[in-house]
Amino acid sequence: MPIKRFLVQGLVQGVGFRYFVLQAARGLGLAGFVRNLPDGAVEAVARGSEDSLRSLESKLWEGPALSRVDSVAAEEHAAEVKERDFSIRH
């Protein structure tokens, strides 16, 4: 199954963004993780069907009510995703 890395920029930390991504990814049956990055961005790495990954990307653009998404960069990710479920990394 394909794996994608998403890098989300904007007002995405301290607004429930990781929990929003967690719920969206689990609802789509994806495996992987989401985490805050030191530069203020949020990174999500997910494994699943192409359709589910596209749906997640769309949801990342929406974000939770208090967020502001300025950009979502998506790229194929070569590293293996060992998670069986989707989780938040701290």
Beta strands, then each sheet from edge to edge (+ up, - down):
strand 1: 3-11
strand 2: 31-36
strand 3: 42-47
strand 4: 68-76
strand 5: 86-88
sheet 1: 4+ 1- 3+ 2- 5-
end
